[in-house]
Amino acid sequence: MQEIDYLMESAEEVLRLDVKTESTVVEGQALWAGIRPGMSVADIGFGSGKTSAILHSLVQPGGSVLGVDGSGERTAYATSRYGDRGIRFVSRDIRNSLDDLGRFDFVWVRFVLEYYRAECIEIVQNLSRIVKPGGILCLIDLDHNSLNHFRIPQKLEETLNRIIERLQSRHNFDPYAGRKLYSCLYDLGYQDIDVSVSAHHLIFGELQKKDAFNWMKKIEVIVSRMNDLFDEYDDGFEGFVREFEAFFSDPGRFTYTPVICCRGRRPDSGIQG
Ligand SMILES: C[S@@+](CC[C@H](N)C(=O)[O-])C[C@H]1O[C@@H](n2cnc3c(N)ncnc32)[C@H](O)[C@@H]1O
């Protein structure tokens, strides 16, 4: 398979995803969505495989998990790390049909749709086709992604806004993916839809190492390519990074991003798309 063109691709992406994935949060989201022992699960865009391992533990005894991700490297990593407990990982582009993978009781996609502003609906339709009638589709993503900060200097806030606009216009990124999830399931005719909103990237007080690593990686991997956006800083990108680090490490700042979880049950018939 041809490798996907993933915005956050870097040699350390597996490490970033491992560090930032909190097991108790993933467990809570999956239990809220209705995961139960014995279910067959598809973990779409599994990243490092950590979420697949958590979902696998929640469907025991008797359940199974298939992880699907577009990166061959992460598929090899997850297989070597979690394959021994019976989780299968496959390398596939979720923009293409997945119908040959079979049908699942619980299909879960977290923090992937944000990378597909243009194709979000088609991807959800694609995933819906691999949900068994009566099965659950759970979509999780961020809203107003990375844009909520207090005590941020005005120049820094304006620069962040320009970065996010650039990500939308040129990189197919959707900082508002979270608010679109409900309508996707509604339009598909899903039943028993429920929505939950909570805080992700909730940062106050002393900066924790995992948050510093995650945000500085995002800046290194994505923002460092946008050289023309830093004209207001005397030394360009370096000046922006310095101001961001100073703001972010101040224990008096407040940062958060809403995470929206949306789940529904696929009807036996009459599905749209
Ligand atoms: C931010 S990570 C999310 C990881 C995990 N779902 C989580 O909740 O932490 C996004 C993952 O989606 C995968 N991905 C992006 N585009 C994809 C595509 N078109 N097909 C399959 N996987 C894709 C990336 O390779 C990456 O591992």
The ligand as an SDF file (V2000), in Angstrom:
LIG
                    3D

 27 29  0  0  0  0  0  0  0  0999 V2000
   -3.4440   11.3790   15.8650 C   0  0  0  0  0  0  0  0  0  0  0  0
   -3.2790    9.6910   15.4700 S   0  0  0  0  0  0  0  0  0  0  0  0
   -4.6070    8.9970   16.4240 C   0  0  0  0  0  0  0  0  0  0  0  0
   -4.2060    7.7350   17.1360 C   0  0  0  0  0  0  0  0  0  0  0  0
   -5.2890    7.0980   18.0140 C   0  0  0  0  0  0  0  0  0  0  0  0
   -6.5220    6.8850   17.3040 N   0  0  0  0  0  0  0  0  0  0  0  0
   -5.5570    7.8850   19.2570 C   0  0  0  0  0  0  0  0  0  0  0  0
   -6.7050    8.0450   19.6330 O   0  0  0  0  0  0  0  0  0  0  0  0
   -4.5920    8.3070   19.9050 O   0  0  0  0  0  0  0  0  0  0  0  0
   -3.8930    9.5580   13.8270 C   0  0  0  0  0  0  0  0  0  0  0  0
   -3.6090    8.2200   13.1870 C   0  0  0  0  0  0  0  0  0  0  0  0
   -4.4340    8.1180   12.0160 O   0  0  0  0  0  0  0  0  0  0  0  0
   -3.6860    7.4980   11.0000 C   0  0  0  0  0  0  0  0  0  0  0  0
   -4.2140    7.9120    9.6950 N   0  0  0  0  0  0  0  0  0  0  0  0
   -4.2000    9.1530    9.1580 C   0  0  0  0  0  0  0  0  0  0  0  0
   -4.7460    9.1270    7.9250 N   0  0  0  0  0  0  0  0  0  0  0  0
   -5.1210    7.8450    7.6710 C   0  0  0  0  0  0  0  0  0  0  0  0
   -5.7100    7.1920    6.5580 C   0  0  0  0  0  0  0  0  0  0  0  0
   -6.0500    7.8670    5.4510 N   0  0  0  0  0  0  0  0  0  0  0  0
   -5.9290    5.8640    6.6430 N   0  0  0  0  0  0  0  0  0  0  0  0
   -5.5900    5.1790    7.7410 C   0  0  0  0  0  0  0  0  0  0  0  0
   -5.0210    5.7450    8.8330 N   0  0  0  0  0  0  0  0  0  0  0  0
   -4.7730    7.0700    8.8060 C   0  0  0  0  0  0  0  0  0  0  0  0
   -2.2560    7.9870   11.2120 C   0  0  0  0  0  0  0  0  0  0  0  0
   -1.3260    7.1030   10.6020 O   0  0  0  0  0  0  0  0  0  0  0  0
   -2.1590    8.0310   12.7280 C   0  0  0  0  0  0  0  0  0  0  0  0
   -1.6100    6.8520   13.2360 O   0  0  0  0  0  0  0  0  0  0  0  0
  1  2  1  0
  2  3  1  0
  2 10  1  0
  3  4  1  0
  4  5  1  0
  5  6  1  0
  5  7  1  0
  7  8  2  0
  7  9  1  0
 10 11  1  0
 11 12  1  0
 11 26  1  0
 12 13  1  0
 13 14  1  0
 13 24  1  0
 14 15  1  0
 14 23  1  0
 15 16  2  0
 16 17  1  0
 17 18  1  0
 17 23  2  0
 18 19  1  0
 18 20  2  0
 20 21  1  0
 21 22  2  0
 22 23  1  0
 24 25  1  0
 24 26  1  0
 26 27  1  0
M  CHG  2   2   1   9  -1
M  END
$$$$
